[in-house]
Amino acid sequence: MKKSDNIFIAGHKGLVGSSVLKLLKDKGYKNLIVVDRKKLDLRDTKKVLKYFKNKKIDYMIMAAAKAGGIIANSSNQKDFFLNNIEIQNSLLQMALKKKIKRTIYLGTSCIYPKFSKTPIKEESLLTGSLEKTNQCYAIAKIAGIKFCETLYEDYDLDIICLMPTNVYGENDTFDAIDGHVIPAIIKKIENAKKKGNKFVKLLGTGKPLREFIHSDDLASAILLSLKIKKKILEKKFNNKLPILNVGTQDHISIKKLSSLIAKYINFRGKIIFDKNSPDGTFKKNLDSSKIIRFGWSPKINFYEGLRQVVQSRMN
């Protein structure tokens, strides 16, 4: 991989894509290709193929997706399923047509069965039932993996599938309904403090354990994955599609997480958990030993990373 290679970042304005774009710029990569969603609908295969017909792409990072928390997932199942299926299909068909040197497909820890043994290994895929609250998103992402597998095995298309744990960062969607767990809690506590409320109500029991990774750490894993030599991957994975978990190997309860956020925001009210709301999977931390053996490791301490995210909201 050369600094002059043409690298397409799909979803460059999102949480992960923006971190990847910044990292590649900082590392001196000159030919970074991005396109605004207002200019090109990545769900439309014909438009995608036409737009990139005369554009050279050496590498592609698939960071474009429709994602969200428990409420967003469970109340918009159709959109989560169709949007992700359509984006994946368009981009992967383009990768095949243009014979892109390597594509990075980004999945999610939601693909693994609800009752997987933890830490969850990549081999747990399709060994049990999914968590119902996000099953449409998970199934869409699993379909993407299977499409990658077909292209890898039948057409020798170079693809690596990365399965990150829960991602957080400064460029997240801070929405009480549509946001992931960290930005949703931050937004709710911010609102409670602004209104002078004496308490804030959060979803679930607060007992589930979650593993989190900063988007900048995930970006470094993506860059490493772009650079791993194909021969090494083929030997390591016995000529099968490479699937790599990307996590920090740490976890924290939602109750402790919310207390930390309240502390960083300086909210002194009470945190109440709505036990009638769904918790989701109790524990789903990942076994990331495979990518760690390739030389990657997370650099951002979770407590410091979380504090910086909260502080960036207050500045």
DAPEPE-V297801 format. One record per backbone hydrogen bond with DSSP energy under -0.5 kcal/mol. NH is the residue of the N-H (numbers start at 1). CO is the residue of the C=O. E is the energy in kcal/mol with one decimal. If there is no record, write none. Layout:
nh->NH co->CO e->E
nh->NH co->CO e->E
This chain:
nh->5 co->2 e->-1.5
nh->7 co->5 e->-0.7
nh->7 co->31 e->-2.4
nh->8 co->6 e->-0.5
nh->8 co->59 e->-2.9
nh->9 co->7 e->-0.6
nh->9 co->33 e->-2.5
nh->10 co->8 e->-0.7
nh->10 co->61 e->-2.3
nh->12 co->9 e->-0.7
nh->14 co->11 e->-1.4
nh->18 co->14 e->-2.2
nh->19 co->15 e->-0.9
nh->20 co->16 e->-2.3
nh->21 co->17 e->-2.6
nh->22 co->18 e->-2.0
nh->23 co->19 e->-2.3
nh->24 co->20 e->-2.6
nh->25 co->21 e->-2.1
nh->26 co->22 e->-2.6
nh->27 co->23 e->-1.9
nh->28 co->25 e->-1.4
nh->29 co->24 e->-2.5
nh->30 co->3 e->-2.0
nh->31 co->3 e->-0.7
nh->32 co->30 e->-1.2
nh->33 co->7 e->-3.3
nh->33 co->31 e->-0.5
nh->34 co->32 e->-0.5
nh->39 co->36 e->-1.4
nh->40 co->36 e->-1.8
nh->42 co->40 e->-0.9
nh->44 co->41 e->-1.9
nh->45 co->43 e->-0.9
nh->48 co->44 e->-2.3
nh->49 co->45 e->-2.7
nh->50 co->46 e->-2.1
nh->51 co->47 e->-2.6
nh->52 co->48 e->-2.0
nh->53 co->50 e->-0.9
nh->55 co->52 e->-1.4
nh->58 co->6 e->-2.4
nh->59 co->6 e->-2.1
nh->60 co->102 e->-2.1
nh->61 co->8 e->-2.7
nh->62 co->60 e->-0.5
nh->62 co->104 e->-3.0
nh->63 co->10 e->-1.5
nh->63 co->61 e->-1.5
nh->67 co->65 e->-0.6
nh->72 co->177 e->-0.8
nh->73 co->69 e->-2.7
nh->74 co->70 e->-2.6
nh->75 co->71 e->-1.8
nh->76 co->72 e->-1.0
nh->80 co->76 e->-2.2
nh->81 co->77 e->-2.2
nh->82 co->78 e->-2.9
nh->83 co->79 e->-2.1
nh->84 co->80 e->-0.9
nh->85 co->81 e->-2.2
nh->86 co->82 e->-2.8
nh->87 co->83 e->-2.3
nh->88 co->84 e->-2.4
nh->89 co->85 e->-2.5
nh->90 co->86 e->-2.2
nh->91 co->87 e->-2.3
nh->92 co->88 e->-2.7
nh->93 co->89 e->-2.2
nh->94 co->90 e->-1.8
nh->95 co->91 e->-2.3
nh->96 co->92 e->-1.9
nh->97 co->93 e->-2.4
nh->98 co->94 e->-2.7
nh->99 co->96 e->-0.6
nh->100 co->95 e->-2.0
nh->101 co->58 e->-1.4
nh->102 co->58 e->-1.1
nh->103 co->158 e->-2.0
nh->104 co->60 e->-2.9
nh->105 co->103 e->-0.7
nh->105 co->160 e->-2.5
nh->106 co->62 e->-0.9
nh->106 co->104 e->-0.5
nh->107 co->105 e->-0.6
nh->107 co->162 e->-3.3
nh->109 co->164 e->-1.1
nh->111 co->108 e->-1.5
nh->112 co->109 e->-1.4
nh->114 co->129 e->-2.8
nh->116 co->113 e->-1.5
nh->119 co->285 e->-0.5
nh->120 co->285 e->-2.7
nh->124 co->121 e->-2.0
nh->125 co->122 e->-1.5
nh->126 co->111 e->-0.5
nh->127 co->124 e->-1.6
nh->134 co->131 e->-1.1
nh->135 co->132 e->-1.1
nh->138 co->134 e->-2.3
nh->139 co->135 e->-3.0
nh->140 co->136 e->-2.0
nh->141 co->137 e->-2.0
nh->142 co->138 e->-2.4
nh->143 co->139 e->-2.6
nh->144 co->140 e->-1.7
nh->145 co->141 e->-1.9
nh->146 co->142 e->-2.4
nh->147 co->143 e->-2.1
nh->148 co->144 e->-2.5
nh->149 co->145 e->-2.5
nh->150 co->146 e->-2.0
nh->151 co->147 e->-2.4
nh->152 co->148 e->-2.5
nh->153 co->149 e->-2.5
nh->154 co->150 e->-2.9
nh->155 co->151 e->-1.2
nh->156 co->152 e->-0.6
nh->157 co->151 e->-2.1
nh->159 co->157 e->-0.7
nh->160 co->103 e->-2.4
nh->161 co->242 e->-2.8
nh->162 co->105 e->-2.9
nh->162 co->160 e->-0.6
nh->163 co->244 e->-3.0
nh->164 co->162 e->-0.7
nh->165 co->246 e->-2.1
nh->166 co->211 e->-1.1
nh->168 co->213 e->-2.1
nh->172 co->169 e->-0.9
nh->174 co->172 e->-0.9
nh->175 co->173 e->-1.6
nh->179 co->175 e->-1.4
nh->184 co->180 e->-2.5
nh->185 co->181 e->-2.3
nh->186 co->182 e->-2.5
nh->187 co->183 e->-2.4
nh->188 co->184 e->-2.2
nh->189 co->185 e->-2.6
nh->190 co->186 e->-2.6
nh->191 co->187 e->-2.4
nh->192 co->188 e->-2.1
nh->193 co->189 e->-2.4
nh->194 co->190 e->-2.5
nh->195 co->191 e->-2.1
nh->196 co->192 e->-0.6
nh->196 co->193 e->-0.7
nh->197 co->192 e->-2.5
nh->200 co->270 e->-2.4
nh->202 co->200 e->-0.5
nh->202 co->272 e->-3.0
nh->204 co->274 e->-1.4
nh->209 co->282 e->-3.0
nh->210 co->252 e->-2.8
nh->213 co->166 e->-2.7
nh->215 co->168 e->-2.3
nh->217 co->214 e->-0.6
nh->218 co->214 e->-2.0
nh->219 co->215 e->-2.1
nh->220 co->216 e->-1.6
nh->221 co->217 e->-1.5
nh->222 co->218 e->-2.1
nh->223 co->219 e->-2.3
nh->224 co->220 e->-2.1
nh->225 co->221 e->-2.1
nh->226 co->222 e->-1.7
nh->227 co->223 e->-1.0
nh->227 co->224 e->-0.7
nh->228 co->224 e->-1.2
nh->233 co->229 e->-1.8
nh->234 co->230 e->-2.8
nh->235 co->231 e->-1.9
nh->236 co->232 e->-2.5
nh->237 co->233 e->-2.9
nh->238 co->235 e->-0.6
nh->239 co->234 e->-2.1
nh->240 co->237 e->-1.3
nh->242 co->159 e->-0.7
nh->244 co->161 e->-2.9
nh->246 co->163 e->-2.2
nh->252 co->210 e->-2.5
nh->254 co->208 e->-2.0
nh->255 co->206 e->-2.5
nh->257 co->253 e->-2.6
nh->258 co->254 e->-2.5
nh->259 co->255 e->-1.7
nh->260 co->256 e->-2.2
nh->261 co->257 e->-2.3
nh->262 co->258 e->-2.4
nh->263 co->259 e->-2.2
nh->264 co->260 e->-2.6
nh->265 co->261 e->-2.2
nh->266 co->262 e->-1.0
nh->267 co->262 e->-2.8
nh->268 co->266 e->-0.6
nh->270 co->198 e->-2.8
nh->272 co->200 e->-2.9
nh->272 co->270 e->-0.6
nh->274 co->202 e->-3.4
nh->275 co->273 e->-1.2
nh->277 co->274 e->-2.0
nh->284 co->209 e->-0.7
nh->287 co->120 e->-3.1
nh->288 co->286 e->-0.8
nh->292 co->288 e->-1.8
nh->293 co->289 e->-1.9
nh->294 co->290 e->-0.6
nh->294 co->291 e->-0.6
nh->295 co->292 e->-1.7
nh->296 co->291 e->-1.6
nh->301 co->299 e->-0.7
nh->305 co->301 e->-3.1
nh->306 co->302 e->-3.0
nh->307 co->303 e->-2.0
nh->308 co->304 e->-2.3
nh->309 co->305 e->-1.9
nh->310 co->306 e->-2.3
nh->311 co->307 e->-2.7
nh->312 co->308 e->-2.2
nh->313 co->309 e->-0.9
nh->313 co->310 e->-0.7
nh->314 co->310 e->-0.9
nh->314 co->311 e->-0.7
nh->315 co->311 e->-1.2
